Amino acid sequence: MTLIANPIYDVVFKYLMENNKVAKLLLSDLTGLDIVSLELQPQKILQNQKE
């Protein structure tokens, strides 16, 4: 059994997810599914503030 402590906020998990090959391998191992492809989406959205 693999335990991950709150991966949404884990800096290391985010870093690993930036590498497509590593992300597919890690997610395949965690889910037990064969991950064929990933489409990475931006994780942070910056908003322009009006003064």
N, CA, C and O atoms as CSV, one atom per row, in Angstrom:
chain,resi,resn,atom,element,x,y,z
A,1,MET,N,N,0.847,-1.176,0.000
A,1,MET,CA,C,0.000,0.000,0.000
A,1,MET,C,C,0.894,1.241,0.000
A,1,MET,O,O,1.846,1.334,0.775
A,2,THR,N,N,0.572,2.189,-0.880
A,2,THR,CA,C,1.318,3.439,-0.973
A,2,THR,C,C,0.516,4.552,-0.326
A,2,THR,O,O,-0.661,4.736,-0.639
A,3,LEU,N,N,1.141,5.291,0.569
A,3,LEU,CA,C,0.472,6.413,1.227
A,3,LEU,C,C,1.073,7.722,0.738
A,3,LEU,O,O,2.294,7.872,0.691
A,4,ILE,N,N,0.216,8.663,0.377
A,4,ILE,CA,C,0.656,9.998,-0.021
A,4,ILE,C,C,-0.060,10.992,0.880
A,4,ILE,O,O,-1.286,10.976,0.992
A,5,ALA,N,N,0.706,11.844,1.512
A,5,ALA,CA,C,0.125,12.839,2.422
A,5,ALA,C,C,-0.278,14.084,1.636
A,5,ALA,O,O,0.572,14.894,1.266
A,6,ASN,N,N,-1.563,14.230,1.385
A,6,ASN,CA,C,-2.152,15.392,0.743
A,6,ASN,C,C,-1.359,15.844,-0.488
A,6,ASN,O,O,-0.694,16.879,-0.436
A,7,PRO,N,N,-1.413,15.097,-1.583
A,7,PRO,CA,C,-0.597,15.414,-2.751
A,7,PRO,C,C,-0.921,16.749,-3.404
A,7,PRO,O,O,-0.092,17.280,-4.143
A,8,ILE,N,N,-2.094,17.304,-3.156
A,8,ILE,CA,C,-2.451,18.589,-3.761
A,8,ILE,C,C,-1.492,19.679,-3.309
A,8,ILE,O,O,-1.152,20.565,-4.093
A,9,TYR,N,N,-1.055,19.629,-2.071
A,9,TYR,CA,C,-0.183,20.666,-1.531
A,9,TYR,C,C,1.268,20.213,-1.391
A,9,TYR,O,O,2.096,20.969,-0.884
A,10,ASP,N,N,1.584,19.029,-1.817
A,10,ASP,CA,C,2.924,18.511,-1.657
A,10,ASP,C,C,3.822,18.999,-2.792
A,10,ASP,O,O,3.576,18.690,-3.958
A,11,VAL,N,N,4.850,19.751,-2.455
A,11,VAL,CA,C,5.753,20.342,-3.444
A,11,VAL,C,C,6.460,19.268,-4.266
A,11,VAL,O,O,6.630,19.428,-5.475
A,12,VAL,N,N,6.865,18.200,-3.636
A,12,VAL,CA,C,7.567,17.127,-4.346
A,12,VAL,C,C,6.639,16.462,-5.363
A,12,VAL,O,O,7.056,16.171,-6.484
A,13,PHE,N,N,5.388,16.221,-4.980
A,13,PHE,CA,C,4.423,15.612,-5.896
A,13,PHE,C,C,4.214,16.507,-7.110
A,13,PHE,O,O,4.179,16.016,-8.238
A,14,LYS,N,N,4.074,17.819,-6.895
A,14,LYS,CA,C,3.910,18.756,-8.006
A,14,LYS,C,C,5.127,18.743,-8.909
A,14,LYS,O,O,4.993,18.785,-10.132
A,15,TYR,N,N,6.309,18.687,-8.324
A,15,TYR,CA,C,7.544,18.648,-9.104
A,15,TYR,C,C,7.592,17.388,-9.970
A,15,TYR,O,O,7.954,17.457,-11.145
A,16,LEU,N,N,7.233,16.251,-9.402
A,16,LEU,CA,C,7.228,14.997,-10.155
A,16,LEU,C,C,6.206,15.037,-11.292
A,16,LEU,O,O,6.444,14.465,-12.356
A,17,MET,N,N,5.091,15.694,-11.083
A,17,MET,CA,C,4.049,15.752,-12.100
A,17,MET,C,C,4.432,16.637,-13.281
A,17,MET,O,O,3.774,16.587,-14.320
A,18,GLU,N,N,5.479,17.443,-13.143
A,18,GLU,CA,C,5.931,18.297,-14.248
A,18,GLU,C,C,6.644,17.493,-15.329
A,18,GLU,O,O,6.721,17.937,-16.474
A,19,ASN,N,N,7.163,16.327,-14.988
A,19,ASN,CA,C,7.838,15.467,-15.946
A,19,ASN,C,C,6.825,14.423,-16.437
A,19,ASN,O,O,6.385,13.570,-15.667
A,20,ASN,N,N,6.464,14.499,-17.714
A,20,ASN,CA,C,5.401,13.654,-18.260
A,20,ASN,C,C,5.693,12.164,-18.088
A,20,ASN,O,O,4.803,11.401,-17.713
A,21,LYS,N,N,6.923,11.744,-18.356
A,21,LYS,CA,C,7.283,10.321,-18.242
A,21,LYS,C,C,7.170,9.838,-16.792
A,21,LYS,O,O,6.628,8.764,-16.532
A,22,VAL,N,N,7.679,10.629,-15.864
A,22,VAL,CA,C,7.612,10.280,-14.439
A,22,VAL,C,C,6.169,10.298,-13.960
A,22,VAL,O,O,5.758,9.430,-13.189
A,23,ALA,N,N,5.393,11.284,-14.414
A,23,ALA,CA,C,3.989,11.390,-14.008
A,23,ALA,C,C,3.195,10.155,-14.441
A,23,ALA,O,O,2.414,9.612,-13.659
A,24,LYS,N,N,3.397,9.709,-15.690
A,24,LYS,CA,C,2.692,8.511,-16.168
A,24,LYS,C,C,3.089,7.283,-15.356
A,24,LYS,O,O,2.234,6.476,-14.991
A,25,LEU,N,N,4.377,7.139,-15.072
A,25,LEU,CA,C,4.849,5.994,-14.296
A,25,LEU,C,C,4.271,6.009,-12.879
A,25,LEU,O,O,3.779,4.989,-12.396
A,26,LEU,N,N,4.330,7.161,-12.220
A,26,LEU,CA,C,3.826,7.273,-10.850
A,26,LEU,C,C,2.318,7.055,-10.778
A,26,LEU,O,O,1.838,6.321,-9.915
A,27,LEU,N,N,1.577,7.684,-11.673
A,27,LEU,CA,C,0.120,7.525,-11.664
A,27,LEU,C,C,-0.298,6.102,-12.028
A,27,LEU,O,O,-1.279,5.586,-11.493
A,28,SER,N,N,0.438,5.473,-12.931
A,28,SER,CA,C,0.150,4.074,-13.267
A,28,SER,C,C,0.345,3.179,-12.050
A,28,SER,O,O,-0.459,2.285,-11.786
A,29,ASP,N,N,1.427,3.432,-11.311
A,29,ASP,CA,C,1.710,2.635,-10.123
A,29,ASP,C,C,0.658,2.863,-9.032
A,29,ASP,O,O,0.230,1.916,-8.371
A,30,LEU,N,N,0.252,4.094,-8.850
A,30,LEU,CA,C,-0.725,4.416,-7.793
A,30,LEU,C,C,-2.114,3.868,-8.102
A,30,LEU,O,O,-2.806,3.385,-7.205
A,31,THR,N,N,-2.527,3.943,-9.378
A,31,THR,CA,C,-3.887,3.540,-9.729
A,31,THR,C,C,-4.003,2.098,-10.195
A,31,THR,O,O,-5.092,1.526,-10.180
A,32,GLY,N,N,-2.872,1.498,-10.614
A,32,GLY,CA,C,-2.923,0.150,-11.150
A,32,GLY,C,C,-3.441,0.116,-12.581
A,32,GLY,O,O,-3.747,-0.956,-13.103
A,33,LEU,N,N,-3.543,1.290,-13.225
A,33,LEU,CA,C,-4.020,1.391,-14.597
A,33,LEU,C,C,-2.853,1.704,-15.518
A,33,LEU,O,O,-1.824,2.218,-15.080
A,34,ASP,N,N,-3.021,1.387,-16.807
A,34,ASP,CA,C,-1.997,1.709,-17.790
A,34,ASP,C,C,-2.272,3.110,-18.327
A,34,ASP,O,O,-3.207,3.293,-19.106
A,35,ILE,N,N,-1.492,4.085,-17.932
A,35,ILE,CA,C,-1.662,5.466,-18.372
A,35,ILE,C,C,-0.963,5.614,-19.717
A,35,ILE,O,O,0.253,5.444,-19.812
A,36,VAL,N,N,-1.727,5.929,-20.748
A,36,VAL,CA,C,-1.182,6.036,-22.100
A,36,VAL,C,C,-0.687,7.445,-22.376
A,36,VAL,O,O,0.398,7.623,-22.930
A,37,SER,N,N,-1.473,8.456,-21.993
A,37,SER,CA,C,-1.060,9.837,-22.236
A,37,SER,C,C,-1.643,10.735,-21.152
A,37,SER,O,O,-2.639,10.410,-20.506
A,38,LEU,N,N,-0.990,11.865,-20.983
A,38,LEU,CA,C,-1.446,12.874,-20.027
A,38,LEU,C,C,-1.509,14.220,-20.721
A,38,LEU,O,O,-0.686,14.517,-21.587
A,39,GLU,N,N,-2.474,15.029,-20.346
A,39,GLU,CA,C,-2.549,16.399,-20.828
A,39,GLU,C,C,-2.382,17.309,-19.620
A,39,GLU,O,O,-3.271,17.413,-18.775
A,40,LEU,N,N,-1.240,17.959,-19.554
A,40,LEU,CA,C,-0.945,18.799,-18.403
A,40,LEU,C,C,-1.677,20.128,-18.502
A,40,LEU,O,O,-1.703,20.753,-19.562
A,41,GLN,N,N,-2.262,20.549,-17.408
A,41,GLN,CA,C,-2.990,21.810,-17.327
A,41,GLN,C,C,-2.270,22.731,-16.355
A,41,GLN,O,O,-1.628,22.252,-15.421
A,42,PRO,N,N,-2.362,24.033,-16.549
A,42,PRO,CA,C,-1.737,24.956,-15.594
A,42,PRO,C,C,-2.360,24.799,-14.207
A,42,PRO,O,O,-3.571,24.614,-14.078
A,43,GLN,N,N,-1.524,24.875,-13.175
A,43,GLN,CA,C,-1.998,24.684,-11.813
A,43,GLN,C,C,-2.281,25.983,-11.079
A,43,GLN,O,O,-3.003,25.999,-10.082
A,44,LYS,N,N,-1.714,27.063,-11.572
A,44,LYS,CA,C,-1.922,28.349,-10.926
A,44,LYS,C,C,-2.455,29.334,-11.947
A,44,LYS,O,O,-1.962,29.396,-13.073
A,45,ILE,N,N,-3.453,30.097,-11.563
A,45,ILE,CA,C,-4.033,31.099,-12.443
A,45,ILE,C,C,-3.795,32.467,-11.807
A,45,ILE,O,O,-4.201,32.726,-10.675
A,46,LEU,N,N,-3.136,33.321,-12.559
A,46,LEU,CA,C,-2.875,34.674,-12.079
A,46,LEU,C,C,-3.992,35.587,-12.596
A,46,LEU,O,O,-4.394,35.504,-13.757
A,47,GLN,N,N,-4.472,36.442,-11.724
A,47,GLN,CA,C,-5.514,37.370,-12.120
A,47,GLN,C,C,-4.968,38.781,-12.070
A,47,GLN,O,O,-4.251,39.157,-11.143
A,48,ASN,N,N,-5.321,39.555,-13.082
A,48,ASN,CA,C,-4.939,40.958,-13.077
A,48,ASN,C,C,-5.830,41.709,-12.112
A,48,ASN,O,O,-7.053,41.566,-12.133
A,49,GLN,N,N,-5.204,42.511,-11.264
A,49,GLN,CA,C,-5.971,43.288,-10.294
A,49,GLN,C,C,-6.104,44.716,-10.798
A,49,GLN,O,O,-5.120,45.324,-11.219
A,50,LYS,N,N,-7.304,45.244,-10.756
A,50,LYS,CA,C,-7.540,46.635,-11.165
A,50,LYS,C,C,-7.258,47.530,-9.969
A,50,LYS,O,O,-7.636,47.235,-8.836
A,51,GLU,N,N,-6.587,48.624,-10.260
A,51,GLU,CA,C,-6.258,49.561,-9.169
A,51,GLU,C,C,-7.344,50.586,-9.002
A,51,GLU,O,O,-7.245,51.455,-8.136
